[in-house]
């Protein structure tokens, strides 16, 4: 359970721009648009959207970690509760962002 408020971050955008290329099971590179990045309770997350996700209005959640050189890397979130927390936080950030406009 989260104990803090999410903070917007830009680790991926600063390193890769507006998109990151991920490799699928067939070895094909797929461009994912970076929809949001945020840190929650010391862990960083990214909401990324594939071309298929854009059609369906869905995003995929990843954990952001840094390698030994400090470059951001993506990890799949295996834990269902952590994934749910990240997705709910992303939804809350979208709602808060829409209410500020």
C-alpha positions as CSV (number, residue, x, y, z in Angstrom):
1,X,0.0,0.0,0.0
2,X,1.3,3.4,-0.9
3,X,2.1,5.9,1.9
4,X,3.0,8.9,-0.3
5,X,2.0,11.1,-3.1
6,X,3.3,10.4,-6.6
7,X,5.8,12.7,-8.1
8,X,6.1,13.2,-11.9
9,X,9.5,12.4,-13.3
10,X,11.1,12.5,-16.7
11,X,13.9,9.9,-16.6
12,X,12.9,8.1,-19.8
13,X,12.0,11.2,-21.8
14,X,15.3,12.9,-20.9
15,X,17.2,9.8,-22.2
16,X,15.1,8.5,-25.1
17,X,12.7,11.3,-26.1
18,X,9.0,10.8,-26.5
19,X,9.2,7.1,-27.5
20,X,11.1,4.0,-26.4
21,X,11.7,0.9,-28.6
22,X,10.9,-2.4,-27.0
23,X,11.6,-5.8,-28.5
24,X,8.7,-8.3,-28.7
25,X,8.9,-12.1,-28.5
26,X,9.6,-12.3,-32.3
27,X,12.5,-9.9,-32.0
28,X,10.6,-7.0,-33.6
29,X,11.2,-3.5,-32.4
30,X,7.9,-1.8,-31.4
31,X,7.8,2.0,-30.6
32,X,6.0,2.7,-27.3
33,X,4.9,6.3,-26.6
34,X,5.8,7.5,-23.1
35,X,2.5,8.5,-21.6
36,X,3.7,9.2,-18.1
37,X,6.5,8.7,-15.6
38,X,6.2,8.9,-11.9
39,X,7.8,8.0,-8.7
40,X,5.9,6.5,-5.8
41,X,7.4,5.6,-2.4
42,X,10.9,5.5,-3.9
43,X,10.0,3.3,-6.9
44,X,9.7,4.8,-10.4
45,X,7.1,3.7,-13.0
46,X,6.3,4.4,-16.6
47,X,3.0,4.1,-18.5
48,X,3.8,3.2,-22.1
49,X,1.5,2.9,-25.1
50,X,2.1,0.7,-28.1
51,X,0.4,1.3,-31.5
52,X,-2.2,-1.4,-30.6
53,X,-2.7,0.2,-27.2
54,X,-3.4,3.5,-28.8
55,X,-6.2,2.0,-30.8
56,X,-7.6,0.4,-27.6
57,X,-6.9,3.3,-25.3
58,X,-4.7,1.1,-23.1
59,X,-1.2,1.5,-21.5
60,X,1.3,-0.9,-20.2
61,X,3.0,-0.3,-16.9
62,X,6.7,-0.8,-16.2
63,X,9.0,-0.2,-13.3
64,X,12.0,2.1,-14.1
65,X,15.4,1.0,-12.7
66,X,18.8,2.4,-13.4
67,X,21.8,0.4,-14.6
68,X,25.3,0.7,-13.2
69,X,25.9,3.8,-15.4
70,X,22.7,5.5,-14.2
71,X,20.8,5.0,-17.4
72,X,17.1,4.2,-17.0
73,X,16.0,0.6,-17.9
74,X,12.5,-0.9,-17.9
75,X,11.4,-3.9,-15.9
76,X,8.2,-5.9,-16.2
77,X,6.0,-5.6,-13.1
78,X,5.4,-9.3,-12.1
79,X,3.5,-8.6,-8.8
80,X,-0.2,-8.1,-9.3
81,X,-0.6,-5.8,-6.4
82,X,2.3,-3.6,-7.5
83,X,1.0,-3.5,-11.0
84,X,-2.4,-2.5,-9.7
85,X,-0.9,0.2,-7.5
86,X,1.0,1.7,-10.5
87,X,-2.0,1.6,-12.8
88,X,-4.3,3.2,-10.2
89,X,-1.6,5.9,-9.6
90,X,-1.4,6.6,-13.3
91,X,-5.2,6.9,-13.5
92,X,-5.1,9.3,-10.6
93,X,-2.4,11.4,-12.3
94,X,-4.6,11.5,-15.5
95,X,-7.6,12.6,-13.5
96,X,-5.6,15.3,-11.6
97,X,-4.1,16.5,-14.8
98,X,-7.4,16.8,-16.5
99,X,-8.9,18.8,-13.6
100,X,-6.0,21.3,-13.7
101,X,-6.8,22.3,-17.3
